Amino acid sequence: MSEPDHLSTMTVGEIMSVYPGTIGVFLDFRLYCVGCPIARFHTIADAAALHGVSEPALRAAIERAITHFEPIAAPAQLHLR
């Protein structure tokens, strides 16, 4: 499955807000982004690099979680930045 087009530009905070089913993915990778003030600024690539996690594995897990959960808001409706 290819990554949703908007996923690369979304911050970790936006991803977790729109797709709450991804929160468990971040926790499984020992990325404690939930409640972290930096989550509003980091992309998946930033978080993976900062924490020494495989970015492709993290992205794949996030994509799988997204396919199983409906978003709570369209990404364009978010104004988190």
Phi and psi restraints in degrees (value plus and minus 20) as a CYANA .aco file:
   2 SER   PHI    -108.4   -68.4
   2 SER   PSI     131.5   171.5
   3 GLU   PHI     -84.4   -44.4
   3 GLU   PSI     118.1   158.1
   4 PRO   PHI     -74.9   -34.9
   4 PRO   PSI     117.6   157.6
   5 ASP   PHI     -72.8   -32.8
   5 ASP   PSI     -58.5   -18.5
   6 HIS   PHI     -99.7   -59.7
   6 HIS   PSI     -34.1     5.9
   7 LEU   PHI     -82.3   -42.3
   7 LEU   PSI     -56.4   -16.4
   8 SER   PHI     -85.9   -45.9
   8 SER   PSI     -48.6    -8.6
   9 THR   PHI    -116.5   -76.5
   9 THR   PSI     -30.2     9.8
  10 MET   PHI    -100.2   -60.2
  10 MET   PSI     128.5   168.5
  11 THR   PHI    -101.3   -61.3
  11 THR   PSI     143.9   183.9
  12 VAL   PHI     -78.0   -38.0
  12 VAL   PSI     -61.4   -21.4
  13 GLY   PHI     -81.4   -41.4
  13 GLY   PSI     -61.5   -21.5
  14 GLU   PHI     -85.8   -45.8
  14 GLU   PSI     -62.1   -22.1
  15 ILE   PHI     -79.9   -39.9
  15 ILE   PSI     -66.8   -26.8
  16 MET   PHI     -87.1   -47.1
  16 MET   PSI     -52.0   -12.0
  17 SER   PHI     -92.3   -52.3
  17 SER   PSI     -63.5   -23.5
  18 VAL   PHI     -97.7   -57.7
  18 VAL   PSI     -57.9   -17.9
  19 TYR   PHI    -142.1  -102.1
  19 TYR   PSI      57.9    97.9
  20 PRO   PHI     -78.2   -38.2
  20 PRO   PSI     -42.2    -2.2
  21 GLY   PHI     -85.5   -45.5
  21 GLY   PSI     -32.4     7.6
  22 THR   PHI    -104.4   -64.4
  22 THR   PSI     -32.8     7.2
  23 ILE   PHI     -76.8   -36.8
  23 ILE   PSI     -63.7   -23.7
  24 GLY   PHI     -81.1   -41.1
  24 GLY   PSI     -53.2   -13.2
  25 VAL   PHI     -83.4   -43.4
  25 VAL   PSI     -68.1   -28.1
  26 PHE   PHI     -80.0   -40.0
  26 PHE   PSI     -61.8   -21.8
  27 LEU   PHI     -86.2   -46.2
  27 LEU   PSI     -60.0   -20.0
  28 ASP   PHI     -80.1   -40.1
  28 ASP   PSI     -53.0   -13.0
  29 PHE   PHI    -107.8   -67.8
  29 PHE   PSI     -11.6    28.4
  30 ARG   PHI      40.0    80.0
  30 ARG   PSI      14.8    54.8
  31 LEU   PHI    -124.5   -84.5
  31 LEU   PSI      87.8   127.8
  32 TYR   PHI    -112.5   -72.5
  32 TYR   PSI      40.0    80.0
  33 CYS   PHI     -96.1   -56.1
  33 CYS   PSI     -41.0    -1.0
  34 VAL   PHI     -82.9   -42.9
  34 VAL   PSI      99.4   139.4
  35 GLY   PHI      63.1   103.1
  35 GLY   PSI     -25.0    15.0
  36 CYS   PHI     -97.9   -57.9
  36 CYS   PSI     109.8   149.8
  37 PRO   PHI     -85.3   -45.3
  37 PRO   PSI     -41.5    -1.5
  38 ILE   PHI     -97.6   -57.6
  38 ILE   PSI     -39.0     1.0
  39 ALA   PHI     -78.0   -38.0
  39 ALA   PSI     -43.3    -3.3
  40 ARG   PHI     -91.2   -51.2
  40 ARG   PSI     -33.2     6.8
  41 PHE   PHI    -137.1   -97.1
  41 PHE   PSI     -47.8    -7.8
  42 HIS   PHI    -104.6   -64.6
  42 HIS   PSI     119.0   159.0
  43 THR   PHI    -108.3   -68.3
  43 THR   PSI     156.5   196.5
  44 ILE   PHI     -78.7   -38.7
  44 ILE   PSI     -63.0   -23.0
  45 ALA   PHI     -81.4   -41.4
  45 ALA   PSI     -63.2   -23.2
  46 ASP   PHI     -81.4   -41.4
  46 ASP   PSI     -67.8   -27.8
  47 ALA   PHI     -84.3   -44.3
  47 ALA   PSI     -63.0   -23.0
  48 ALA   PHI     -82.5   -42.5
  48 ALA   PSI     -65.8   -25.8
  49 ALA   PHI     -84.8   -44.8
  49 ALA   PSI     -63.9   -23.9
  50 LEU   PHI     -83.4   -43.4
  50 LEU   PSI     -56.3   -16.3
  51 HIS   PHI    -122.8   -82.8
  51 HIS   PSI     -15.5    24.5
  52 GLY   PHI      47.0    87.0
  52 GLY   PSI      17.1    57.1
  53 VAL   PHI    -125.8   -85.8
  53 VAL   PSI     127.8   167.8
  54 SER   PHI     -85.3   -45.3
  54 SER   PSI      95.3   135.3
  55 GLU   PHI     -83.1   -43.1
  55 GLU   PSI     -64.9   -24.9
  56 PRO   PHI     -80.5   -40.5
  56 PRO   PSI     -59.4   -19.4
  57 ALA   PHI     -86.9   -46.9
  57 ALA   PSI     -62.0   -22.0
  58 LEU   PHI     -83.3   -43.3
  58 LEU   PSI     -66.6   -26.6
  59 ARG   PHI     -79.8   -39.8
  59 ARG   PSI     -64.2   -24.2
  60 ALA   PHI     -81.9   -41.9
  60 ALA   PSI     -62.2   -22.2
  61 ALA   PHI     -86.2   -46.2
  61 ALA   PSI     -59.6   -19.6
  62 ILE   PHI     -85.0   -45.0
  62 ILE   PSI     -63.6   -23.6
  63 GLU   PHI     -79.9   -39.9
  63 GLU   PSI     -63.0   -23.0
  64 ARG   PHI     -81.3   -41.3
  64 ARG   PSI     -62.8   -22.8
  65 ALA   PHI     -84.8   -44.8
  65 ALA   PSI     -58.6   -18.6
  66 ILE   PHI     -85.3   -45.3
  66 ILE   PSI     -56.7   -16.7
  67 THR   PHI     -88.2   -48.2
  67 THR   PSI     -38.9     1.1
  68 HIS   PHI    -117.9   -77.9
  68 HIS   PSI     -28.2    11.8
  69 PHE   PHI    -151.7  -111.7
  69 PHE   PSI     118.1   158.1
  70 GLU   PHI     -97.8   -57.8
  70 GLU   PSI     122.3   162.3
  71 PRO   PHI     -87.7   -47.7
  71 PRO   PSI     133.0   173.0
  72 ILE   PHI    -110.4   -70.4
  72 ILE   PSI     -35.7     4.3
  73 ALA   PHI    -175.7  -135.7
  73 ALA   PSI     129.2   169.2
  74 ALA   PHI     -89.5   -49.5
  74 ALA   PSI     120.3   160.3
  75 PRO   PHI     -73.3   -33.3
  75 PRO   PSI     -54.2   -14.2
  76 ALA   PHI     -87.3   -47.3
  76 ALA   PSI     -39.1     0.9
  77 GLN   PHI    -103.5   -63.5
  77 GLN   PSI     -31.0     9.0
  78 LEU   PHI    -101.8   -61.8
  78 LEU   PSI     123.1   163.1
  79 HIS   PHI    -155.9  -115.9
  79 HIS   PSI      38.8    78.8
  80 LEU   PHI    -108.6   -68.6
  80 LEU   PSI     -35.2     4.8
